[in-house]
Amino acid sequence: MSSDATDPVTLGHRIRHHRLERGLTLDDLGTRVGLAGSQLSLIENGKREPRLSQLGELAQALDVSLATLLDSAPPSPRAALEIELDRAQRSALYSSLALPRVKPTKGMADDALTALVGLHRELQRRASDAIATPEEARRANTELRAWMRARNNYLPDIDALAEKQIKAAGHSVGAVTHRTVSIMAERLGFQLIYVNDLPHSTRSVTDLANGRIYLPPASIPGGHGLRAMALQAMAHRLLDHERPASYAEFLQQRLEINYFSAACLMPRTAAVEFLAKAKKDRNLAVEDFRDAFGVTHEAAALRMTNLATSTLDMPLHFLRVDEDGAIAKAYENDGLPLPTDVTGAVEGQILCRRWSARAAFDRTNRTTELYQYTDTPAGTFWCATQTGTTSDGEFSISVGVPFAQAKWFRGRETTARAVSTCPDPSCCKTPRPEQAERWADQAWPSARLHAHVLSPLPSGTFPGVDDAEVYAFLERHEGE
Ligand SMILES: [Zn+2]
């Protein structure tokens, strides 16, 4: 018996339903089971729970089985509405409005009842939408990052599940193919279907009734993205995800499906073998790992953060930074001093201009990774940075380690070295005094609307404009 079955309101509705079906009044039925009509009324209204012995007598008097009375389903569509209205009116949300409770009488039209229930549903939907404010989203994201950091970004259970699944789909060595992904889907009872008209707000849509996973067209360049999206959609099923009840739960699920997808495309056993050998050869490089498994640079870099600490005994950091210097994604368990806002969030924060994650944008040759040592107030770090371009502009992907760990990586012999004193504003956030004196009254920049809604605007002489950047630009072009 589920706990739903004992819900007194549903039970009361079921008793009333069968009583009326038999044309009995409250007193008629009450007499047969030794209860006053008024007591029976309380039971039917869900205000009193009958004892088990009374339930047996009621079932007998109504000529139905006890199981029929205890069924958790409402006895009729009308009863379903009445039960839903009763629940909604008892919720904390409705109570907070201090409005009277409406009792659905026999005379109330179905339309009126349907309208009331519909309004309650909408009220509830809006209330849960309102919880997901940007502030809440940022807090939830920060908590999740701390949770992952405590686990060294490693989720062994999901790794084990992913390896089992791709093995069962016939994968043995090399990059995971689209074919393997399709077989995995079939084994789960799903067909992958590529469509041109996915809703703009979705990455994929799963039709549980018909066993279909809808994905964007297969003609999109970059097969990795497609395999990853199909795997992510399947992961919701394999990880028994329920509809997320909060923004935090939504983020946790998204993290888990991304993790699962990466763990399928770069299976733990093969990935650790590859990385351990590269480390032994002192030739670790994200680009080699990327090419060996046929994934994007970002996917390979993130996957390294899953496995490096737990299996190679190496703390490290990952950064995805946009061309304007704002952090899009970051992870560290090596003490890299990331900029944070008051809530502890790093997303949208402007990174030190001296770090390789930003210095890489100034290079002319971007086909190879930029290797750089950076001295920070928290010690010296070695980083490898690769830049890329999307329709939103340029971005850089960096993986780095504390100085002592650089010896395992290709590019450790680099002579590129920078000094960062951030968060000290004189490091890179404010113009040099002689520059400011010369340009403060001579520069007239017009601000571009910032791409990151969540991030704070750089504050300069002009709102939204970075003075240091503008002055350096003017001087660079002065002699032309
Ligand atoms: Zn700086």
Residues whose N, C-alpha, C, O or C-beta is under 5 A from the ligand:
A	BS01	ZN	C352 R353 R354 S420 T421 C422 C427 C428
